[in-house]
Amino acid sequence: MRLWHEDLLTELPRQQLLGQHRECCALRGLGWNKKHATVNYVFDHDPYKLFQYHMKVINEMKRRGYKNDPLWENPAYRGKQCSSYEVVVIEQESKPIYPEHNECYMKECLENLAEKGIHLMIEMPGS
């Protein structure tokens, strides 16, 4: 499980983008607070941040013409197996959404993609 650096979403191949959607759905649902080394940082933040990140994924999917279940566009929705949140605290979106998505994390993501044979030409900040 991994949430790609948000600046990579527009560049991800189809398989990784759609996989990211599935990861977000899982994390928002029964996967919430289930520890996993690569995504533990998500649970240090309000679930609304995950919704904001997921909306970036959904918007990129729409831009490419892919369909999604519009229920996921509701910040309280947690999937068919979970009760919706009763209260959602709406936060202003920060950039990046997760402070953990820094330059070091970007490099880690690019290396991970390269290991899969996916080489993205992304200009790194400060390059």
C-alpha positions in Angstrom: 0.0 0.0 0.0 1.3 3.4 -0.9 -0.2 6.9 -1.5 1.9 8.3 -4.3 3.2 11.8 -3.9 0.3 14.1 -4.9 2.4 15.8 -7.6 2.7 12.5 -9.4 -1.0 11.8 -9.8 -1.3 13.5 -13.2 1.7 11.5 -14.5 0.8 8.0 -13.2 0.1 5.3 -15.8 -3.5 4.0 -15.8 -2.8 1.0 -13.7 -1.2 3.0 -10.9 -3.9 5.7 -10.9 -6.7 3.2 -10.7 -4.8 1.3 -8.1 -4.5 4.5 -6.1 -8.3 4.9 -6.2 -8.7 1.4 -4.8 -6.1 2.1 -2.1 -8.0 5.3 -1.1 -11.3 3.5 -1.0 -9.7 0.8 1.2 -8.1 3.3 3.6 -11.3 5.3 3.9 -13.3 2.2 4.7 -12.3 -0.9 6.7 -8.6 -0.1 6.3 -8.8 3.0 8.4 -6.3 2.8 11.3 -5.1 -0.6 10.2 -1.3 -0.1 10.4 0.8 -0.5 7.3 4.4 0.7 7.2 4.0 2.9 4.1 0.8 4.6 5.0 0.9 4.9 8.8 1.3 8.7 8.5 -2.2 8.9 7.1 -3.7 7.9 10.4 -1.9 10.8 12.2 -4.2 13.2 10.3 -7.9 13.8 10.2 -9.7 11.4 7.8 -10.8 14.6 5.8 -7.2 14.8 4.5 -7.6 11.4 2.9 -10.8 12.5 1.4 -9.0 15.6 -0.1 -6.2 13.4 -1.5 -8.8 10.9 -2.8 -10.6 13.7 -4.6 -7.3 14.6 -6.4 -7.2 11.0 -7.6 -10.9 11.0 -8.6 -10.5 14.3 -10.5 -7.5 12.9 -12.4 -9.6 9.8 -13.2 -12.4 12.0 -14.5 -9.9 14.1 -16.6 -8.8 10.9 -18.3 -12.4 9.8 -18.9 -12.6 7.1 -16.2 -15.7 6.5 -14.2 -16.0 6.3 -10.4 -18.8 5.7 -8.0 -19.9 9.3 -7.1 -20.6 8.2 -3.5 -16.9 8.5 -2.9 -17.2 12.2 -3.6 -19.0 12.6 -0.2 -16.5 13.2 2.6 -18.6 11.2 5.0 -18.8 8.1 2.8 -16.7 5.1 3.9 -17.9 2.4 1.5 -20.6 -0.2 1.6 -19.1 -2.1 4.5 -18.7 0.9 6.9 -21.0 3.4 8.5 -20.6 6.9 7.2 -19.0 9.5 9.4 -21.7 11.4 11.4 -19.6 14.5 11.6 -17.1 15.7 9.1 -14.8 18.6 9.9 -14.0 20.4 6.7 -10.5 21.7 6.6 -8.9 24.0 4.1 -6.6 22.1 1.7 -2.9 22.5 2.4 -0.2 22.0 -0.2 0.8 19.3 0.0 -2.2 17.7 1.6 0.1 15.5 3.7 3.3 17.2 5.0 5.0 13.8 4.6 4.7 14.3 0.8 8.0 16.2 0.7 10.9 16.1 -1.7 12.4 13.1 0.0 9.1 11.2 -0.3 8.9 12.3 -4.0 12.3 10.7 -4.6 11.2 7.5 -2.8 8.1 7.3 -5.0 10.0 7.9 -8.2 12.5 5.1 -7.2 9.6 2.8 -6.4 8.0 3.5 -9.8 11.4 3.0 -11.6 11.7 -0.4 -9.9 8.4 -1.2 -11.7 9.9 0.0 -15.0 8.0 3.3 -14.9 10.2 6.3 -15.5 8.6 9.6 -15.0 10.3 12.9 -16.0 9.4 15.0 -13.0 11.2 18.2 -12.2 12.2 18.2 -8.6 11.9 21.3 -6.5 15.3 23.0 -6.3 16.6 21.2 -9.4 
